[in-house]
Amino acid sequence: MSQWGSVKAKRVLAALLRIGWKVKRASGGSHCILARQGWPDYVWAFHDSAEIGPRMLARISRKSGLRPEDL
């Protein structure tokens, strides 16, 4: 079983900002580029109310360093 559950995108983005990611560039919609020292830029493309499932959270964690306890 996965260690990730389903979480709203707004909560995941807040966790990413808490662990050191910063918004590098944002457009008018849901897309924005996140940057963090020592990591490649990450494109965030979720609306705040979107539900992110366990598989997508695992992908996000591999590219961003997010851990389940960060949520």
ROSE-4610 file (N, C-alpha, C; in Angstrom, 1 decimal, always signed):
// ROSE-4610
residu = [M/M/M/S/S/S/Q/Q/Q/W/W/W/G/G/G/S/S/S/V/V/V/K/K/K/A/A/A/K/K/K/R/R/R/V/V/V/L/L/L/A/A/A/A/A/A/L/L/L/L/L/L/R/R/R/I/I/I/G/G/G/W/W/W/K/K/K/V/V/V/K/K/K/R/R/R/A/A/A/S/S/S/G/G/G/G/G/G/S/S/S/H/H/H/C/C/C/I/I/I/L/L/L/A/A/A/R/R/R/Q/Q/Q/G/G/G/W/W/W/P/P/P/D/D/D/Y/Y/Y/V/V/V/W/W/W/A/A/A/F/F/F/H/H/H/D/D/D/S/S/S/A/A/A/E/E/E/I/I/I/G/G/G/P/P/P/R/R/R/M/M/M/L/L/L/A/A/A/R/R/R/I/I/I/S/S/S/R/R/R/K/K/K/S/S/S/G/G/G/L/L/L/R/R/R/P/P/P/E/E/E/D/D/D/L/L/L]
num = [1/1/1/2/2/2/3/3/3/4/4/4/5/5/5/6/6/6/7/7/7/8/8/8/9/9/9/10/10/10/11/11/11/12/12/12/13/13/13/14/14/14/15/15/15/16/16/16/17/17/17/18/18/18/19/19/19/20/20/20/21/21/21/22/22/22/23/23/23/24/24/24/25/25/25/26/26/26/27/27/27/28/28/28/29/29/29/30/30/30/31/31/31/32/32/32/33/33/33/34/34/34/35/35/35/36/36/36/37/37/37/38/38/38/39/39/39/40/40/40/41/41/41/42/42/42/43/43/43/44/44/44/45/45/45/46/46/46/47/47/47/48/48/48/49/49/49/50/50/50/51/51/51/52/52/52/53/53/53/54/54/54/55/55/55/56/56/56/57/57/57/58/58/58/59/59/59/60/60/60/61/61/61/62/62/62/63/63/63/64/64/64/65/65/65/66/66/66/67/67/67/68/68/68/69/69/69/70/70/70/71/71/71]
x = [+0.8/+0.0/+0.9/+0.4/+1.2/+1.2/+2.2/+2.3/+1.6/+1.2/+0.6/-0.9/-1.7/-3.1/-3.5/-4.8/-5.2/-5.3/-4.8/-4.7/-5.1/-5.7/-6.0/-4.7/-4.7/-3.5/-3.0/-3.9/-3.6/-2.7/-3.0/-2.3/-0.9/-0.8/+0.5/+1.4/+0.9/+1.6/+2.1/+1.3/+1.7/+2.9/+2.8/+3.9/+5.2/+5.1/+6.3/+6.9/+6.1/+6.6/+7.2/+6.7/+7.3/+8.6/+8.9/+10.2/+11.2/+10.9/+11.9/+11.7/+10.7/+10.4/+9.9/+10.2/+9.7/+9.1/+8.1/+7.5/+8.4/+8.9/+9.9/+9.1/+8.0/+7.2/+5.8/+4.8/+3.4/+2.6/+1.8/+0.9/-0.5/-1.4/-2.7/-3.5/-3.2/-4.0/-3.4/-3.4/-2.9/-1.4/-0.8/+0.6/+1.5/+2.6/+3.6/+4.9/+6.0/+7.3/+7.9/+8.2/+8.8/+10.3/+11.0/+12.5/+13.0/+14.0/+14.7/+16.1/+17.0/+18.4/+18.8/+19.6/+20.0/+19.0/+17.9/+16.9/+16.6/+16.2/+15.8/+14.4/+14.1/+12.8/+11.7/+10.5/+9.4/+8.2/+7.5/+6.2/+5.1/+4.4/+3.2/+2.0/+1.1/+0.0/-1.3/-1.6/-2.8/-3.7/-5.0/-5.8/-5.9/-6.1/-6.2/-7.1/-8.3/-9.3/-9.1/-8.1/-7.9/-7.4/-7.9/-7.5/-6.3/-5.2/-4.0/-4.0/-3.9/-3.9/-2.5/-2.5/-1.2/-0.1/-0.5/+0.5/+1.1/+0.3/+0.8/+1.7/+1.2/+2.0/+3.4/+3.5/+4.8/+5.7/+5.1/+5.8/+6.3/+5.5/+5.8/+7.0/+6.9/+7.9/+9.3/+9.3/+10.6/+11.3/+10.4/+11.0/+11.2/+10.6/+10.7/+11.2/+11.4/+11.8/+10.8/+9.5/+8.4/+8.3/+8.0/+7.8/+6.4/+5.8/+4.5/+4.3/+5.4/+5.3/+5.3/+5.6/+5.6/+4.2/+3.3/+1.9/+1.2]
y = [-1.2/+0.0/+1.2/+2.3/+3.5/+4.3/+5.0/+5.8/+7.2/+7.4/+8.7/+8.5/+9.5/+9.5/+10.5/+10.8/+11.9/+13.2/+14.3/+15.6/+16.6/+17.7/+18.9/+19.5/+20.0/+20.6/+21.9/+22.6/+23.8/+23.4/+22.3/+21.8/+21.3/+20.7/+20.2/+21.4/+22.4/+23.6/+24.3/+24.4/+25.0/+24.3/+23.0/+22.1/+22.3/+22.4/+22.7/+24.0/+25.0/+26.4/+26.3/+25.5/+25.4/+24.8/+23.8/+23.1/+23.8/+25.0/+25.8/+26.1/+25.6/+26.0/+27.4/+28.1/+29.5/+29.6/+30.5/+30.7/+31.6/+31.0/+31.7/+32.5/+31.9/+32.6/+32.1/+32.9/+32.4/+33.1/+32.3/+32.9/+33.1/+33.6/+33.9/+32.7/+31.5/+30.3/+29.5/+28.2/+27.3/+27.0/+27.3/+27.0/+28.0/+27.5/+28.3/+27.5/+28.1/+27.5/+27.7/+26.6/+26.6/+26.4/+27.0/+26.9/+26.6/+25.8/+25.6/+25.3/+25.8/+25.7/+24.2/+23.8/+22.4/+21.5/+22.0/+21.1/+21.8/+21.0/+21.6/+22.2/+23.2/+23.9/+22.9/+23.1/+22.2/+23.0/+22.5/+23.1/+22.6/+23.6/+23.2/+23.6/+22.6/+22.9/+22.3/+22.6/+22.1/+23.3/+23.2/+24.2/+23.9/+24.9/+24.7/+23.6/+23.5/+22.6/+21.1/+20.9/+19.6/+18.6/+17.4/+16.3/+15.6/+15.5/+14.8/+13.5/+12.4/+11.0/+10.5/+9.3/+8.8/+8.6/+8.2/+8.0/+9.4/+10.4/+11.7/+12.3/+12.1/+12.6/+11.9/+10.6/+9.9/+10.5/+10.9/+11.6/+12.9/+13.7/+15.0/+14.9/+13.9/+13.7/+13.4/+12.6/+12.3/+13.5/+14.4/+15.6/+16.8/+16.7/+17.9/+17.7/+16.4/+16.1/+16.2/+16.2/+16.3/+14.9/+14.9/+13.7/+13.7/+12.5/+12.4/+13.3/+13.3/+14.1/+15.6/+16.0/+17.5/+18.0/+17.1/+17.5/+17.7]
z = [+0.0/+0.0/+0.0/-0.7/-0.8/+0.5/+0.8/+1.9/+1.7/+0.5/+0.1/+0.1/+0.5/+0.3/-0.7/-0.8/-1.7/-0.9/-1.6/-0.9/-1.9/-1.5/-2.3/-2.8/-4.0/-4.6/-3.8/-3.2/-2.5/-1.3/-0.6/+0.5/+0.1/-1.0/-1.5/-1.9/-2.6/-2.9/-1.7/-0.7/+0.6/+1.2/+1.2/+1.7/+1.0/-0.4/-1.2/-0.8/-0.6/-0.3/+1.1/+2.0/+3.4/+3.4/+2.5/+2.4/+1.6/+1.1/+0.5/-1.0/-1.6/-3.0/-3.1/-4.1/-4.3/-5.7/-5.8/-7.2/-8.0/-9.0/-9.9/-10.9/-11.5/-12.5/-12.4/-12.5/-12.5/-13.6/-14.2/-15.3/-14.6/-15.4/-14.9/-14.4/-15.0/-14.6/-13.5/-13.7/-12.6/-12.8/-13.9/-14.1/-13.4/-12.8/-12.3/-12.3/-12.3/-12.2/-10.8/-10.2/-8.8/-8.9/-8.1/-8.1/-6.6/-6.5/-5.2/-5.4/-4.6/-4.7/-4.7/-5.7/-5.8/-6.5/-7.0/-7.7/-9.0/-10.0/-11.3/-11.1/-11.9/-11.8/-12.0/-11.3/-11.3/-11.8/-12.8/-13.3/-12.5/-11.8/-11.0/-11.8/-12.1/-13.1/-12.5/-11.3/-10.7/-10.1/-10.3/-9.7/-8.2/-7.4/-5.9/-5.4/-6.1/-5.6/-6.2/-7.1/-7.6/-6.6/-6.7/-5.8/-6.4/-5.7/-6.2/-5.5/-6.3/-5.8/-5.4/-4.9/-4.4/-5.5/-6.7/-7.8/-8.2/-8.3/-8.7/-7.6/-6.3/-5.2/-5.2/-5.5/-5.6/-6.6/-7.8/-8.9/-8.4/-7.8/-7.3/-6.3/-5.4/-4.4/-5.0/-6.0/-6.7/-7.3/-7.8/-8.5/-7.5/-6.3/-5.5/-4.1/-3.7/-2.3/-1.3/-1.7/-0.7/-0.1/+1.2/+2.0/+2.6/+2.9/+3.5/+4.7/+5.6/+6.8/+6.6/+5.4/+5.0/+4.8/+4.5/+4.3/+5.6]
